[in-house]
Amino acid sequence: PVYRLSEGLTQPRIAALAHQALARLPELPEWQDLPYLQRHDWPSFSAALRTMHQPEAPSSVGLDSHARRRLAYDELLANQLALSLVRANMKRAQGRKLPGTGELRTRLIKALPYHLTNAQTEAVADILRDMASGDRMLRLLQGDVGSGKTVVALLALATAIESGAQGALMVPTEILARQHHATLSKLCAAAGITVTLLTGREKGKTRDDILARIAAGETSLVVGTHALFQEHVVFHDLGLVVIDEQHRFGVAQRAKLWEKAKIPPHILVMTATPIPRTLAMTLYGDLDISVIDELPPGRKPIQTVWRSDARRLEVFQFMENEIKKGRQIYVVFPLIEESEALDYKDLQDGYDSLSRRFPRPQYQISIVHGRVKNEDRDFEMDLFVKGHTHIMVATTVIEVGVNVPNASIMVIENAERFGLTQMHQLRGRVGRGEYQSYCILMSGFKLSREGKMRIETMCRSSNGFEIAETDLRLRGPGDLTGTRQSGLTGLNLTNLAEDGPLLERIRNWVKYFLETDPELE
């Protein structure tokens, strides 16, 4: 076996420690179903461990080996049991019924400039059923960029407000909070719902007034960043919390939100990051899942093309033609922390060459990256949103949520350095208005086989879930969600691309265990 090392440790040293540990391994009672083990010809837990640490042939530890499969099964079983116990405890605590009257919802639907899609209608039905049940709602709403998750969330928030409670919508960035506030205020005016904005930018007396209105229940819907859940923010009666694009927001933080209300509120988590079903179960097993898998009518598909550096002048000409039609353009560079200096140089070089090709004052170019202060970044983004700048040069900081219907081209530089899911997210920044939109993937000539596959997948498919499944096969789950931070690293022997079928089986076992023995005694 080959072990992961850190500084000062060697392979022989870890192998020796593993041998010492194996010598002390007690005989443990079997916790798996014996007929199931026999049918798959799987070894016992201790025999499987011995095989993995003292293999007789490479095949003993391969993906298909009985020892690895057996241990992956144990690992997934522990993961699913833990999440199911968290969920059972959350559900067991007192929930509240928020059935709503349908009055505000009806007014909102009438104010929409389009009809809801079937997928949106189904998602709304799932949510309303949860909110009226008397149990706490813990639901993940998953849907591609532009599939209309925000409208579904608004109808859920309206239901809480009809029932006499307050609703809160929490988003990751201030600029996104301002955008949501502007969009929702227009729609909510038609239904007579007051919407208040709370971010880190509101200070002094303004802030005190907002906090007083929230505490007195004078405002029924609050939109904001995580500033919403700081200690001094007190809600009058919080009934529903919607969390947008917080895939870094784990089980523990979700539990924190419940401390904000006398009776813990219902929770709806939304994400536009396409997550393969197997990964969703292991990351979000404490949540029920609704999927919006169709786009609203009238959306034109985004045309995705791959261009090598040799055709850059052609791409510049195309950009110029689009700007003349009044469109705006994103140009995005990768950011990989380990080589920040190199990335920064790429970004600056890219900005300089664009500035030469699109000189001021005829063209305005903004630049946004991680080293720019938050307020300056918001200022630059704001200029772009208002249409004052033609080209936004950025790192992936623009990936989440910003809505600029006039932006019709997304140029992704060094596309081979991006993951598929991330490119798909970036592509979703354009195609939000009535204009035909384009995503141009730029790369050098030399591409790895995997880089080529990723770019070809992007050009072929616009289905986020298909893209996520391909990404999972190519890169593995750790990279896919930035899960180095988000708690999937507990899975050491599981390969989610291979072990998906095991997961279905385990879900059924866990359900059976908890129904027959809820405390696992």
C-alpha positions as CSV (number, residue, x, y, z in Angstrom):
1,P,0.0,0.0,0.0
2,V,1.0,3.6,-0.5
3,Y,0.1,6.0,2.3
4,R,-0.5,9.7,2.2
5,L,2.4,11.4,4.0
6,S,3.1,14.7,5.7
7,E,6.5,16.2,6.4
8,G,8.8,14.0,8.5
9,L,6.8,10.8,7.8
10,T,8.0,8.0,5.5
11,Q,6.2,5.1,3.9
12,P,8.1,2.5,5.9
13,R,7.3,4.3,9.2
14,I,3.6,4.4,8.5
15,A,3.6,0.8,7.3
16,A,5.3,-0.2,10.6
17,L,2.7,1.7,12.6
18,A,-0.1,0.1,10.6
19,H,1.3,-3.4,11.3
20,Q,1.4,-2.6,15.1
21,A,-2.2,-1.4,14.9
22,L,-3.3,-4.6,13.1
23,A,-1.7,-6.7,15.8
24,R,-3.9,-5.0,18.4
25,L,-7.1,-5.2,16.3
26,P,-9.8,-6.9,18.4
27,E,-12.2,-9.4,17.0
28,L,-15.4,-7.3,16.5
29,P,-18.9,-8.6,16.3
30,E,-20.2,-8.5,12.7
31,W,-22.6,-5.5,12.1
32,Q,-23.5,-6.2,8.5
33,D,-26.2,-8.5,7.3
34,L,-24.5,-12.0,7.0
35,P,-26.5,-13.2,3.9
36,Y,-25.6,-9.9,2.2
37,L,-21.9,-10.4,2.9
38,Q,-21.9,-14.0,1.8
39,R,-23.8,-13.1,-1.4
40,H,-21.1,-10.6,-2.3
41,D,-18.3,-12.8,-1.0
42,W,-17.1,-9.9,1.2
43,P,-14.7,-10.5,4.1
44,S,-15.2,-9.5,7.8
45,F,-14.2,-6.0,8.9
46,S,-10.8,-7.1,10.4
47,A,-10.0,-9.4,7.4
48,A,-10.7,-6.5,5.0
49,L,-8.4,-4.2,7.0
50,R,-5.6,-6.7,6.9
51,T,-6.0,-7.2,3.2
52,M,-5.8,-3.4,2.6
53,H,-2.7,-2.9,4.7
54,Q,-1.0,-6.2,3.8
55,P,-2.1,-6.9,0.2
56,E,-0.8,-10.0,-1.6
57,A,-1.3,-8.5,-5.1
58,P,-2.3,-5.1,-6.6
59,S,-5.8,-6.5,-7.4
60,S,-6.4,-7.0,-3.6
61,V,-6.7,-3.3,-3.1
62,G,-8.2,-2.2,-6.5
63,L,-11.6,-0.5,-6.9
64,D,-13.2,-3.9,-7.5
65,S,-11.6,-5.7,-4.6
66,H,-13.9,-7.3,-2.1
67,A,-11.9,-5.8,0.8
68,R,-12.2,-2.2,-0.5
69,R,-15.9,-2.6,-1.3
70,R,-16.6,-4.0,2.2
71,L,-14.9,-1.1,3.9
72,A,-16.5,1.5,1.6
73,Y,-19.9,0.0,2.5
74,D,-19.1,0.4,6.2
75,E,-17.9,4.0,5.6
76,L,-21.1,5.0,3.7
77,L,-23.3,3.2,6.3
78,A,-21.7,5.3,9.1
79,N,-22.1,8.5,7.0
80,Q,-25.8,7.8,6.2
81,L,-26.6,6.7,9.8
82,A,-25.0,9.9,11.2
83,L,-26.9,12.2,8.8
84,S,-30.2,10.3,9.4
85,L,-29.8,10.6,13.2
86,V,-29.1,14.3,12.9
87,R,-32.2,14.6,10.7
88,A,-34.4,12.5,13.0
89,N,-33.4,14.7,16.0
90,M,-34.1,17.9,14.0
91,K,-37.5,16.6,12.9
92,R,-38.3,15.3,16.4
93,A,-37.9,18.7,17.9
94,Q,-41.1,20.8,17.8
95,G,-41.9,22.1,14.3
96,R,-44.7,24.4,13.4
97,K,-47.5,24.4,10.9
98,L,-47.4,27.3,8.4
99,P,-50.2,26.3,6.0
100,G,-50.6,29.8,4.5
101,T,-53.9,31.0,2.9
102,G,-52.7,31.2,-0.7
103,E,-53.7,34.9,-0.9
104,L,-50.2,36.5,-1.3
105,R,-49.0,33.5,-3.4
106,T,-51.9,34.0,-5.9
107,R,-51.0,37.8,-6.2
108,L,-47.3,37.0,-6.8
109,I,-48.1,34.4,-9.4
110,K,-50.3,36.9,-11.2
111,A,-47.5,39.5,-11.1
112,L,-45.0,37.2,-12.8
113,P,-44.3,37.9,-16.5
114,Y,-44.4,34.2,-17.3
115,H,-46.0,30.9,-16.2
116,L,-44.3,28.6,-13.7
117,T,-42.7,25.5,-15.2
118,N,-44.0,22.1,-14.2
119,A,-40.8,21.5,-12.2
120,Q,-41.3,24.8,-10.3
121,T,-44.9,23.9,-9.5
122,E,-43.8,20.5,-8.2
123,A,-41.0,22.0,-6.1
124,V,-43.5,24.5,-4.6
125,A,-45.9,21.6,-3.8
126,D,-43.1,19.7,-2.0
127,I,-42.3,22.8,0.1
128,L,-45.9,23.7,1.0
129,R,-46.5,20.1,2.1
130,D,-43.5,20.3,4.4
131,M,-44.5,23.6,5.8
132,A,-48.0,22.5,6.6
133,S,-47.0,19.2,8.1
134,G,-46.1,20.3,11.6
135,D,-42.6,18.8,11.2
136,R,-39.6,21.0,10.5
137,M,-38.8,21.5,6.8
138,L,-35.2,20.7,5.9
139,R,-35.1,20.8,2.1
140,L,-32.5,21.3,-0.6
141,L,-33.8,23.0,-3.8
142,Q,-31.4,22.1,-6.6
143,G,-31.7,23.6,-10.1
144,D,-29.5,24.9,-12.9
145,V,-28.6,28.6,-13.2
146,G,-31.7,30.4,-14.5
147,S,-34.2,27.6,-13.7
148,G,-36.2,29.9,-11.5
149,K,-35.3,28.8,-7.9
150,T,-35.7,32.3,-6.5
151,V,-39.4,32.5,-7.5
152,V,-40.0,29.1,-5.8
153,A,-38.3,30.5,-2.7
154,L,-40.4,33.6,-2.8
155,L,-43.6,31.6,-3.0
156,A,-42.4,29.7,0.1
157,L,-41.6,32.9,1.9
158,A,-45.0,34.3,1.0
159,T,-46.6,31.2,2.6
160,A,-44.8,31.9,5.9
161,I,-45.9,35.5,5.8
162,E,-49.5,34.5,5.1
163,S,-49.3,32.3,8.2
164,G,-48.3,35.4,10.3
165,A,-44.5,34.6,10.5
166,Q,-41.4,36.4,9.1
167,G,-39.2,35.1,6.3
168,A,-35.4,35.6,5.8
169,L,-33.4,35.1,2.6
170,M,-29.7,34.7,3.2
171,V,-27.2,35.1,0.3
172,P,-23.4,34.8,0.2
173,T,-22.4,38.3,-1.0
174,E,-23.5,41.9,-0.5
175,I,-23.9,42.6,-4.2
176,L,-26.1,39.6,-4.5
177,A,-28.2,40.7,-1.5
178,R,-28.7,44.1,-3.1
179,Q,-29.7,42.5,-6.4
180,H,-32.2,40.1,-4.8
181,H,-33.6,43.0,-2.7
182,A,-34.2,45.0,-5.9
183,T,-35.8,42.1,-7.8
184,L,-38.0,40.9,-5.0
185,S,-39.1,44.4,-4.0
186,K,-40.7,44.8,-7.4
187,L,-42.6,41.5,-7.2
188,C,-43.5,41.9,-3.6
189,A,-45.0,45.4,-4.1
190,A,-47.7,43.7,-6.1
191,A,-48.6,41.5,-3.1
192,G,-48.2,44.2,-0.5
193,I,-45.2,42.5,1.2
194,T,-42.5,44.7,2.8
195,V,-38.9,43.7,2.0
196,T,-35.9,45.0,4.1
197,L,-32.2,44.7,3.3
198,L,-29.6,44.0,5.9
199,T,-25.9,43.6,5.1
200,G,-22.6,44.7,6.7
201,R,-22.9,48.0,4.9
202,E,-25.9,49.4,6.8
203,K,-24.4,51.3,9.8
204,G,-25.4,53.6,12.7
205,K,-28.9,54.9,12.9
206,T,-30.0,53.2,9.7
207,R,-29.0,49.9,11.0
208,D,-30.7,50.5,14.4
209,D,-33.9,51.4,12.6
210,I,-33.8,48.2,10.5
211,L,-33.1,46.0,13.6
212,A,-36.0,47.7,15.5
213,R,-38.4,47.0,12.6
214,I,-37.3,43.3,12.4
215,A,-37.7,42.9,16.1
216,A,-41.1,44.5,16.2
217,G,-42.3,42.4,13.2
218,E,-42.9,45.5,11.1
219,T,-41.1,43.9,8.2
220,S,-42.2,40.5,7.0
221,L,-39.3,39.6,4.6
222,V,-35.6,40.3,5.3
223,V,-32.9,39.8,2.6
224,G,-29.3,39.9,3.6
225,T,-25.9,38.3,4.0
226,H,-24.8,36.2,7.0
227,A,-25.1,39.5,8.9
228,L,-28.7,38.3,9.4
229,F,-27.6,35.7,11.9
230,Q,-25.3,37.8,14.1
231,E,-26.2,37.9,17.8
232,H,-27.8,41.3,18.0
233,V,-30.3,40.6,15.2
234,V,-33.6,39.6,16.8
235,F,-36.6,38.4,14.8
236,H,-40.1,39.0,16.0
237,D,-41.3,35.6,14.7
238,L,-39.0,33.9,12.2
239,G,-40.9,31.1,10.3
240,L,-38.8,30.3,7.3
241,V,-35.1,30.8,6.4
242,V,-34.0,30.4,2.7
243,I,-30.2,30.0,2.2
244,D,-29.0,30.7,-1.3
245,E,-25.8,29.2,-2.8
246,Q,-24.3,28.2,0.5
247,H,-22.8,24.8,-0.3
248,R,-20.1,25.6,2.2
249,F,-22.9,25.9,4.8
250,G,-22.7,22.6,6.7
251,V,-24.9,20.6,9.1
252,A,-23.6,22.5,12.1
253,Q,-24.3,26.0,10.8
254,R,-27.8,24.9,9.6
255,A,-28.4,23.9,13.2
256,K,-27.3,27.4,14.4
257,L,-30.1,29.1,12.6
258,W,-32.7,27.5,14.8
259,E,-31.5,29.4,17.8
260,K,-33.0,32.5,16.2
261,A,-36.6,31.6,16.8
262,K,-38.9,30.6,19.7
263,I,-40.0,27.6,17.6
264,P,-37.2,26.7,15.2
265,P,-37.9,27.9,11.6
266,H,-38.3,25.8,8.5
267,I,-35.1,25.7,6.3
268,L,-34.8,25.8,2.5
269,V,-31.3,25.6,1.1
270,M,-30.9,26.5,-2.6
271,T,-28.0,25.6,-4.9
272,A,-27.3,26.1,-8.6
273,T,-24.2,23.9,-8.3
274,P,-25.2,20.7,-10.0
275,I,-24.5,17.9,-7.6
276,P,-24.6,14.2,-8.7
277,R,-27.3,12.3,-6.8
278,T,-24.8,10.1,-4.9
279,L,-22.8,13.2,-3.7
280,A,-26.0,15.0,-2.7
281,M,-26.9,12.0,-0.5
282,T,-23.6,12.0,1.3
283,L,-23.3,15.8,1.6
284,Y,-26.9,16.7,2.2
285,G,-28.3,13.5,3.6
286,D,-29.9,15.5,6.4
287,L,-32.1,17.3,3.8
288,D,-35.0,16.2,1.5
289,I,-34.2,17.2,-2.1
290,S,-36.3,18.8,-4.8
291,V,-34.9,19.3,-8.3
292,I,-35.9,21.9,-10.9
293,D,-34.8,20.2,-14.1
294,E,-36.3,22.5,-16.8
295,L,-35.6,26.1,-17.9
296,P,-38.3,28.7,-18.2
297,P,-39.8,29.1,-21.7
298,G,-38.1,31.7,-24.0
299,R,-34.6,31.1,-22.7
300,K,-32.2,30.7,-25.7
301,P,-29.6,28.0,-25.2
302,I,-26.1,29.4,-24.8
303,Q,-23.8,28.5,-27.7
304,T,-20.5,27.1,-26.4
305,V,-17.4,26.9,-28.5
306,W,-13.7,26.0,-28.0
307,R,-11.0,28.3,-29.5
308,S,-7.2,28.0,-29.2
309,D,-4.9,31.0,-28.6
310,A,-4.1,31.1,-32.3
311,R,-7.6,32.3,-33.0
312,R,-7.6,35.1,-30.4
313,L,-7.8,38.0,-32.9
314,E,-10.9,36.4,-34.3
315,V,-12.4,36.2,-30.8
316,F,-11.5,39.9,-30.2
317,Q,-13.3,40.8,-33.4
318,F,-16.4,38.9,-32.3
319,M,-16.3,40.6,-28.9
320,E,-16.1,44.0,-30.6
321,N,-19.1,43.2,-32.8
322,E,-21.2,42.3,-29.8
323,I,-20.2,45.4,-27.9
324,K,-21.3,47.5,-30.9
325,K,-24.8,45.8,-30.6
326,G,-24.8,47.1,-27.0
327,R,-23.9,43.8,-25.3
328,Q,-21.4,43.3,-22.3
329,I,-18.7,40.6,-21.8
330,Y,-17.1,38.7,-19.0
331,V,-13.5,37.5,-19.3
332,V,-12.6,35.0,-16.5
333,F,-9.2,33.8,-15.5
334,P,-8.6,30.8,-13.2
335,L,-7.4,31.2,-9.7
336,I,-5.5,28.4,-8.1
337,E,-4.3,29.4,-4.6
338,E,-1.0,27.6,-4.7
339,S,0.2,29.7,-7.7
340,E,-1.4,33.0,-6.8
341,A,1.6,35.0,-8.2
342,L,1.3,33.2,-11.5
343,D,-2.5,33.6,-11.7
344,Y,-2.2,37.2,-10.8
345,K,0.3,37.7,-13.6
346,D,-2.1,35.9,-16.1
347,L,-4.9,38.1,-15.0
348,Q,-2.8,41.3,-15.4
349,D,-1.4,40.2,-18.8
350,G,-4.9,39.5,-20.0
351,Y,-6.2,42.8,-18.7
352,D,-3.3,44.7,-20.4
353,S,-3.8,42.9,-23.8
354,L,-7.6,43.6,-23.7
355,S,-6.9,47.3,-22.8
356,R,-4.6,47.6,-25.9
357,R,-7.3,46.0,-28.1
358,F,-10.2,47.9,-26.5
359,P,-8.7,51.3,-25.6
360,R,-10.3,54.0,-23.5
361,P,-12.3,56.2,-23.7
362,Q,-14.2,54.3,-26.4
363,Y,-14.3,51.1,-24.2
364,Q,-14.5,50.8,-20.4
365,I,-13.0,47.7,-18.8
366,S,-13.4,46.7,-15.1
367,I,-11.1,44.3,-13.2
368,V,-12.2,42.3,-10.2
369,H,-10.2,39.6,-8.2
370,G,-9.5,38.4,-4.7
371,R,-7.0,41.1,-3.9
372,V,-9.4,43.9,-4.6
373,K,-11.1,45.3,-1.4
374,N,-14.7,44.2,-0.9
375,E,-16.1,47.8,-1.4
376,D,-14.0,48.4,-4.5
377,R,-15.1,45.0,-5.9
378,D,-18.8,45.9,-5.3
379,F,-18.2,49.3,-6.9
380,E,-16.7,47.7,-10.1
381,M,-19.5,45.1,-10.2
382,D,-22.1,47.8,-9.8
383,L,-20.7,49.7,-12.8
384,F,-21.0,46.5,-14.9
385,V,-24.5,45.7,-13.6
386,K,-25.6,49.3,-14.6
387,G,-24.0,48.9,-18.0
388,H,-21.3,51.6,-17.6
389,T,-18.5,49.1,-18.4
390,H,-18.3,46.9,-21.5
391,I,-15.9,44.2,-20.3
392,M,-15.5,42.7,-16.8
393,V,-12.1,41.0,-16.4
394,A,-12.3,38.8,-13.3
395,T,-11.3,35.6,-11.5
396,T,-14.0,33.2,-10.4
397,V,-15.3,35.6,-7.7
398,I,-18.1,36.4,-10.2
399,E,-19.3,32.8,-10.3
400,V,-22.1,33.2,-7.8
401,G,-25.4,34.7,-8.7
402,V,-24.9,38.1,-10.2
403,N,-27.6,38.9,-12.8
404,V,-26.7,41.0,-15.8
405,P,-29.3,40.3,-18.6
406,N,-27.3,42.5,-21.0
407,A,-24.1,40.3,-20.7
408,S,-24.0,38.0,-23.7
409,I,-20.5,36.6,-23.9
410,M,-18.5,34.6,-21.3
411,V,-14.9,34.1,-22.3
412,I,-13.1,31.5,-20.0
413,E,-9.3,31.8,-20.3
414,N,-7.1,28.7,-19.7
415,A,-10.4,26.7,-19.7
416,E,-8.4,23.4,-19.2
417,R,-7.6,24.6,-15.7
418,F,-11.2,24.7,-14.6
419,G,-13.4,21.9,-13.3
420,L,-16.5,21.1,-15.4
421,T,-19.0,22.2,-12.7
422,Q,-17.2,25.5,-12.3
423,M,-17.2,26.2,-16.0
424,H,-20.9,25.4,-16.2
425,Q,-21.6,27.8,-13.3
426,L,-19.6,30.5,-15.1
427,R,-21.5,29.9,-18.3
428,G,-24.7,30.5,-16.4
429,R,-23.7,34.1,-15.9
430,V,-24.8,34.9,-19.5
431,G,-28.0,34.0,-21.3
432,R,-30.2,35.8,-18.8
433,G,-31.8,38.2,-21.2
434,E,-33.5,37.9,-24.6
435,Y,-30.2,38.0,-26.6
436,Q,-28.4,35.0,-28.0
437,S,-25.5,34.3,-25.7
438,Y,-22.1,32.7,-26.2
439,C,-19.5,30.9,-24.0
440,I,-16.0,30.8,-25.5
441,L,-13.5,28.4,-24.0
442,M,-9.9,29.5,-24.6
443,S,-6.9,27.2,-24.2
444,G,-3.4,26.5,-25.5
445,F,-2.7,23.7,-28.0
446,K,-1.4,21.2,-25.5
447,L,-4.3,19.7,-23.6
448,S,-4.3,16.6,-21.4
449,R,-6.8,13.9,-22.3
450,E,-8.9,14.9,-19.3
451,G,-8.7,18.6,-20.2
452,K,-9.9,17.8,-23.7
453,M,-12.8,15.7,-22.4
454,R,-13.9,18.5,-20.1
455,I,-14.0,21.0,-22.9
456,E,-15.8,18.6,-25.3
457,T,-18.4,17.9,-22.6
458,M,-19.0,21.6,-22.1
459,C,-19.5,22.2,-25.9
460,R,-21.8,19.2,-26.2
461,S,-24.0,19.5,-23.1
462,S,-25.9,22.2,-21.2
463,N,-27.4,19.8,-18.7
464,G,-25.9,20.6,-15.3
465,F,-26.6,17.1,-13.9
466,E,-25.0,15.3,-16.8
467,I,-22.0,17.6,-16.4
468,A,-21.8,17.0,-12.7
469,E,-21.8,13.2,-13.2
470,T,-19.0,13.5,-15.8
471,D,-17.0,15.8,-13.4
472,L,-17.4,13.3,-10.6
473,R,-16.0,10.5,-12.8
474,L,-13.1,12.6,-14.0
475,R,-12.1,14.4,-10.8
476,G,-13.5,12.5,-7.8
477,P,-15.8,14.1,-5.1
478,G,-13.1,15.9,-3.1
479,D,-12.4,18.4,-5.8
480,L,-15.9,18.7,-7.0
481,T,-17.3,20.6,-4.1
482,G,-14.3,22.1,-2.5
483,T,-15.0,19.4,0.0
484,R,-11.5,19.6,1.5
485,Q,-13.4,22.1,3.7
486,S,-16.9,20.7,3.7
487,G,-16.6,17.4,5.5
488,L,-16.6,14.8,2.8
489,T,-13.0,13.9,3.5
490,G,-14.3,11.4,6.1
491,L,-14.8,9.1,3.2
492,N,-11.3,7.5,2.7
493,L,-12.1,4.3,0.7
494,T,-15.4,5.2,-1.0
495,N,-15.3,6.1,-4.7
496,L,-18.7,7.8,-5.3
497,A,-18.5,7.4,-9.0
498,E,-18.2,3.6,-8.5
499,D,-20.1,3.1,-5.2
500,G,-23.4,4.8,-6.1
501,P,-25.4,1.6,-6.3
502,L,-24.2,0.7,-2.7
503,L,-25.5,4.0,-1.5
504,E,-29.1,3.2,-2.6
505,R,-28.9,-0.1,-0.8
506,I,-27.5,1.6,2.4
507,R,-30.3,4.2,2.4
508,N,-32.9,1.4,2.6
509,W,-31.0,-0.3,5.4
510,V,-30.7,2.9,7.4
511,K,-34.4,3.6,7.0
512,Y,-35.1,0.0,8.3
513,F,-32.7,0.3,11.2
514,L,-34.1,3.6,12.4
515,E,-37.7,2.5,12.1
516,T,-37.1,-0.7,14.1
517,D,-34.5,0.7,16.5
518,P,-34.5,4.5,16.5
519,E,-31.8,4.9,19.2
520,L,-29.6,2.2,17.6
521,E,-29.6,0.3,20.9
